[in-house]
Amino acid sequence: MQERADVRPGGALAGSTAAALTDVSIFRAAAGVRHRVGVEIAGCRYPISPVSAGFLSLRADLFPAAHDVATDALGMGRPVVLSGDGAEAAARLTAAVGGSRWIRAHGREEVHFVVPARFVRDRAAALGRRLPRRPPRPDAPHQHLTAVGVGPRPLGTQAEILGVLDRAEAVVATDWTYANTLPRLLGAPLPRGPGRHVVPYDITDYDATISGVDDVLTALQGSGVREVALLVEGNPDTYDVLDGVRLDRRRLHVVPGVPIALVAAAEFGARLTPSPFASQLAYLSGLPLRHEQTPAELRVELSRYLAAGVSCVLVEMTFGDLGLAVQAARAAGPPKVLALLTDRYSPDAREMVASAASPDQTRALLEQAKGTLSTLLIFDAPAGGGGGG
């Protein structure tokens, strides 16, 4: 692969309009523009969020040095998020990669999204595959569905989230969310009752979880329930659960939050100075085939980011895909640190740190990951240390 300039961060942006890359501002901006790109399926228009299925997020002051890695990302079908004064950089990226679309979000912080045509095609294919074939009954009532991002860094306060739940006739969430996330967020689990609906979280088949959510929503719609709150881990548009929700006779409102893995990355990065996730990060999904990407393509993309010094957050990684990521980190050049996070924000949470250069440490890391879906952080080793322990 041709050598390109790296994007290792410089100093902080004093007085900048840039949003922190692991802050809810990025996802609030994305929720505000989610309707700007969409695809029509079976007579309904489905929005395509620029932060669904993974993205490359960069602070605008890294340009022009970051131009090459950003154009590579767009060419591989990965949206690029620019935080800060990025209008010129976004315009150049849009011109460099044919078919890309530049979307500027309007808010307190300046955020730009550049969305490649390949990403839109891939998301349309995923939606077409996951959406149920059977529409709701033609006499079913119109349903207002509020998808709320819940986790350690939501958009709203505890009182605001409780207000959404109080207004809903029914609350839908996975058993994991009810058991782990809600007690942490609200101080106590929701009381049991006829308005509480539980979807089993299937670690071996997430498409089954997606289908389970739609089954519950459709049954509620058929029984006349009009106001439903769907609680989604992290950020609803970044998690795949909305891919299986038909919008026939249904109005969807998204209340964003920060993806769980990014909160974990920010907390881990806070232990280091400077944080490896402060100015550039790639958020990538494991189970790549679920997002129209082969494992080989995931490795090529990951290798490109690591070679440029971009810190990576890989979510829902299986044992096999973790091995691929370890190989990419080992071959990346500058020494890399691997941080494996399992069952984060639950009583069973585990954490392990390894140096990508150490066969013994990476072997132990992979052994710990067996039988789980894990989050893996990969970033440059801090000066004076190679990670591990």
N, C-alpha and C positions, 0 to 999 in steps of 0.2 A: 504493500500500500504506500502511496506517495506520502512523504513527510509533509506535515502541515504545521503552521504555527500553533503553539499551545495557548490555552486561555487561563493559565493559573492566575489567581486574583492578585490585584494590587491593593491599594488602600481603600478605606471606606469612602462612601459618597456623602460628604458633608452637605447638609441642606438639600438633599436630593428628593425628587418626587418618586423615587423607586420604592416599590413594596418589597419587603423581605420575601425571599423565595419560598420560605416555609411558613409564611403567614397566611391567614385567611383572606387577605386582600386580593391575592392572585385568583383565588377560587370564587370570591365574590364578583370580581371582574369577569371571569369566565361565565358565571351564571347569568350575568347581565347581557352577554352577547351570544348565548347558546342558541338562540333562534336565528342567528344571522346565516348559518349554514345548515342545510337540511336535505332530506331525501324523501320522496313520496313513495309510500308502500301501501298497496291495497286501498288507495283513496285517502290516506291520512299522511300528513307531513310530520316527519320525525326529526327533531333538532339533532344536530351532531355537535356536541361540545368540543371545544379545542383542547380540553384537558382529559378527554376520555382515552383509554387504552395507551396512555403514556405520552410523554412530551419531553422536550429539552428546554430547560428554563435558564436564562442568562440575564445578568445585570447588563444594562445597556452600555455602561462605561467600559465594558470589555471589548467593544468594537472600536476599530476594524479588525483587531486581532482574532476575534471570534467568528469572523465572517465565513471562513472556510469550513469550520466544523458545523456551523449552522446550516450552510448550504448542503453539506453532506447529509445532515439529519433530514432536511426537507426532501432531498433526493431519495432517501430511504423510506419516505412516507411518514416521517415523524414531525408533528407540529412543533414550532418554536415559540416560546414565550419570552418576551423582552420586558424587563422591569426597569422603568425610568425613562429618560429622554431618548427614546429609541425610534422616533419617526424616520429619521434618515436611514438607520440600519434596516428597519423593516421594509422600507421602499426598495433598498438595494437587494435584499433577500428575495422579495417578491419578483423583482425583475430578473434575478439570476436563475430562478427555478420556475420554468414555465408552468402555468396552471395554478400557481399558488395564490392564495387570497390573504390580503392583509386586513385585519380587523383591529381597530383601536377601541379600547374600552374607555368609557367616560366615568371618572370618579375622582376621589381625593388623590389616589396614587395613579401614576401613569403606567398603563400596561398595554402592550401590543401583542397580538397573536398573529402568526403567519401560518396558514393552514395549507398543506400541499394537496394537490388533486388526488394523489394516490391514497392518502389517509381517508379522504371522503369516500373513495371507492371501497376501501377495505371496511370502513365502518358500515357502509350501506350493505355490504355482503354479510357482515356479522349480524346486523339487525334483521335482514331478510331470513337468515338461518334460525335466529332465536325467537322471533315473534311467533306467537301461536297462530296456526292457520285458521282457527275457528273464531269469527268475530263474536262479540256479545249479542245477546238477543236484541232484535230491533226495537222491542218495547222496554228494554232495560233503561233505568233512569240515568241521566247524566251524573257523572261522579267527579267530585273535586278531590284530587289526590295531591297531598303535600308530602314531598320526599324531603326528609330532614336529615342532614348530616350530623351524626352524633359521634362523640369521641372526646379525646382530651382537649381538642381545640376547635369547638364549634363556632358558628357565626354569632349566635345569640347567647344571652345569659341563661342561667338555669330557669329563671322565672319566665323568660320568653319562650323557651322550649316547652315548659310545662303548660303555658298558655295554648300553644298549638295542640298539645295532646288533650287538653281539656275541651277544646272546641271540636275535636274529632269524635265521630260516632264510633269509629273503630281504629285501633292502633295495630299495625302489622310490623313484625320484626322477626329476625332469626332467633333461635334458642340461644346462640352465642351472645347476641346483643342484649337479650333480656337478662342473661345470667352474669355477664361481665361488664358491658359498657354502661348500661343504664344505672346500675348501682354506683359506679364510679362518677358518672356525670351528674346524677340527680340526688345522690346520697342514699337512695333506696330503690329497689326494683318497683316497677309499676304494680299496683295491686291486681290480683287475678279477678277476672270477671268476664261477662259476655262480650265486652268490647276489645278484649286482648286476644290477638291471633298470632300464633307461633308457627314459623316456618323452619323446618329442620335445616341446619347448615351442614351440607354434605362436603366434607373435605376432599373426598375422592372424585366428586362429580359436581362442579359448581353450576353447570348447566341445569342440573336437577334442582338446585336452590333457586336459580332464576325462574324456572318453570313453576316451582312451588309458590313463589311470590305472586305470579300472575294468576295461578289457580285460586289463591285466597282472595285476591282483588276482584276477580271475575265472579266468584261466588257471592261476595259482599254486594257487588253491583246488581247481581241477579236477585238478591233478596231486598233490594231497595235502599241500601246504605249509600248515602251521597257524600259524606265528609269522611275521608280516610287519611290518617297520618301513616306514612311508611318511613320507618327509621332505618337509615342506611349507615353502615360504618364509614367514618371519615367524611368523604365528599360523594354525594349521590351520583354525580356525573362521572366520577373517576372509577367508581365501583361498577361492575357490569350489570347489576341487578335491574336497572331500568331498561336494558336492551330487550327484555322479554315482556315489557308492559305495553300492551296495545293501547292506542289513544282514541279508539272509536268511542264516542260518547263519554269521553273522559278528558278533563282539563288537568294538566300537570303543572305544579309549581315547585321549584327546587329551592330549598334553603341550604346553602353550601356549608361546608366545613373543610378542614384540612385533612387530606389523606393520612391515615394512621401512621403509615411508614414514614411520611415526611415529618410528623411530629417526633417520632422516634429518632430520625436522623438529626433533627435540630437539637434534641436533648443530648444525643451522643456527641454531636459537634461542639456543644457548649463546653465539653470537657477539654477541648483542644483550642489553641490560639494560634492562628485564626481558625474559625470554624470552616471545615472543608465544604460545607453546604451553603455558605453565605452568599456567594456570588455566581455560582454555576452548578447545575445539577441535571442529571438525566433520570427521569422517573420511568422505569421500564417494568413490564409485567412478565412474570414467569408464565408457564403454560403458553408459550408463544403461539401455538397453533390456534388457540382460542381467539387470537387477534390477527389471523390471516398472515402469520409470520412463521417461517420454519426455524428450528433451532440453529441451523447454520446461519441464517440471516440475523438472528439475535446475536450470535457470537461476533459476526462482522461489525454490527452496529456498536455493540459494547466495546469491542477492541478499538474502534475509531475514537470513541469518547475517552477511554482510558489513556490512549496515546496522547491525546490533547490535554490531559490533566483535568478532565471533567469528572467530578465526583458522581457516583452512580448509586441510585436507590432501586433495588430490584425486589419486587413484591411477589408473594405467592410462588415462591421458588420451590420446585420439587427437587428431590435428590439428584436426578439426572441433569437438570438445568443448572443446579448449583455446581456440579462438576465442570460443566461448560464455562461457567463464569469464573471459576477458580483458574482454569487454564488460560482464559483471556487475561486475567489479572496478572498471572505469572509472566506472561509474554509481553506485557504492556510497556516495559522499559523502566521508568522510575519505580522504585519500590512502592508496593501498595499494601494497605491495611484492609483486612476483611473483618467485618463485624456481623455476626449471625445473631438475629433476634427472633426468638420463637415464642408464640403465644403472648405477645406483648400486651401489657395492661390486663393481665389475668393473674390469678393466683399461681398459675403454672409457668409464668414467664421465665425464660432463660436467655442468657446472653453469653456469647463467646467471641473473643477477638483473636485473630491470627495474622501472621505475616504471610503474604502470598508467596514469598520466596522459600518458606519452610515446608518441606514435604510432611514432616511430622505434625506440624500445627494444622495444615490444611486437611490432612487425613483425619485428625480428631474432629475438626469442624464438620466435615462431611458425615462422619459417624454420628455426631449429635443431631444432624438434620434428617436422619432416616425416619420415614413415616410421618413427616410433618410438612406443612406448607410454611415456609420461613421467609423473613425479610433479610436481604443481604445488602450491606453497605460496603462500597468499595471506594477508596480514596487514597491520595498520595500519603505516604508515611510522613509523619511530622519530622522536622529536622532533628537529627540526633537520635532517632528511634525508628525501628522497623515494625512496631506493633507487636501483637501477640501477647499471650498470657492467659 
